[in-house]
Amino acid sequence: MPANVSERKRGLALIVLLCGALLPTIDFFIVNVALPSIREDLHGSPAETQLVVSLYAAAYAVFLITGGRLGDLYGRRRMFMIGLASLTLANLACGLAQTPIQLLAGRAALGVSAALLQPQTLATLRALFDDERALAHAMSLYGTTVGLSAAVGQFAGGALIAWSPMGWGWRSVFLLKLPFCLAVIASAWVLLPETSGARKVKLDFGGAAILSLALAAVVLPLSLGRDRGWPPWVFVTLACAPVLAVLFLRFESWLAARGGMPLVDIRLFAIPTFRRGVLVGMLFFFTTSFYVLFGIYQQVGRGVEPLWTGLTIVPYGIGLFLGPIATGRLVRLRPRLLSIGMGFQVLFYAVVGGLVWEGATGTVLSEAVFCAGFAQGIAFPRLFNTVLGDVPPDQAGLATGILNSALQVGASISTAAIGTLFFTVLADGTGERAYAHAFAIAQWTLTLALLAAALMAVPPRLRRVAAP
């Protein structure tokens, strides 16, 4: 902890950091309810609608680790403010976009900005609060903030479109964040201390470039293929993805052997729990497609107003918030909470799909959505503890960055893949029944991915006991 930072200034700095932590998550979720309005106003295709979400997640995933290292190299306070400033400009660009391409460029810039901003938040918290109890309290507030911002983002998207201040419509979900962003920048300038900048850090731009190409080789064909009639280039590009993935791993190994600082330390994947946990995390964040498609089903399929569409997802956010609180004291169950939470999440995701298939609405659907969110709230906090449990302390920061990147990769791929499945099943269908059928098929496919993750999340010891 910086010796010259008083207790009062640490408290104020914590508030600034938590305000900054709100923005990347809100930026991710606030567009979900706005997607039908964006598509109608800009005359976008289903593929472009999917890319509004998946491009953000892909850019976030690729540059997250680089963002953390830029903070180590140039100072976390400086990169926090640069990230906020670029996020502000990207929101402005999105709000002023006149074509789908302009909006997609703005969303990609938002993802890069979030990747600059978010690592500084966590790293600065650890530097400011070196006392274990104080750090635990700060991290708990951070987790609560991020959890709440998911629900706030969903609701705010619907509320702003319904309110449509100054006739801005969907543009208000970007433009009305600008005053808040500017206020956080000003507060950070005054209240946030510098906590780094002396470390000798090298940036792996080569690894970031190859990883970007590998993700693009998956996300773009899956998103654009259906609209283009699945031309040959789609399958050729998809076939390039595993080649680029192997090339990325070999480049990282080569860079490490030469004494460089790779984006991903391949040696971490020699740890079985970390290797398995990264895959579990990537599949775990396939849940992102649920938020997107549930909003489209409600708003376009059922004709629900944007405000009420936002409200239909609020029970999920409430459950996500209450899950960690309800299970926080279950010390003996902690090693199993990840698999328990994911098991219940699988159950209620399947139930949500079944209820939509049957045309259920109202309380019963809201209760199922709440239970799915509650189950995810049980599992998510334990994901990091489980995955990082065997990682050496000096590599914990890098391992956390890799895991966070894997989560965003899962979000990006799932939005592209499950979204494409949804629109393929929907075809030219209209009306509630067509959308319900498409949503249910997509939801059950997503549930299978979660089931695979839940099975992998079972502690090895329990699997050995169950094997006989």
Secondary structure, 3 states (H helix, E strand, C coil): CCCCCCHHHHHHHHHHHHHHHHHHHHHHHCCCCCHHHHHHHHCCCHHHHHHHHHHHHHHHHHHHHHHHHHHHHHCHHHHHHHHHHHHHHHHHHHHHCCCHHHHHHHHHHHHHHHHHHHHHHHHHHHHHCCCHHHHHHHHHHHHHHHHHHHHHHHHHHHHHHHHCHHHCHHHHHHHCCHHHHHHHHHHHHHHCCCCCCCCCCCCCHHHHHHHHHHHHHHHHHHHHCCCCCCCHHHHHHHHHHHHHHHHHHHHHHHHHHCCCCCCCCHHHHHCHHHHHHHHHHHHHHHHHHHHHHHHHHHHHHCCCCHHHHHHHHHHHHHHHHHHHHHHCCCHHHHHHHHHHHHHHHHHHHHHHHHHHHHCCCCHHHHHHHHHHHHHHHHHHHHHHHHHHCCCCHHHHHHHHHHHHHHHHHHHHHHHHHHHHHHHHHHCCCCHHHHHHHHHHHHHHHHHHHHHHHHHHHCCHHHHHHHCC
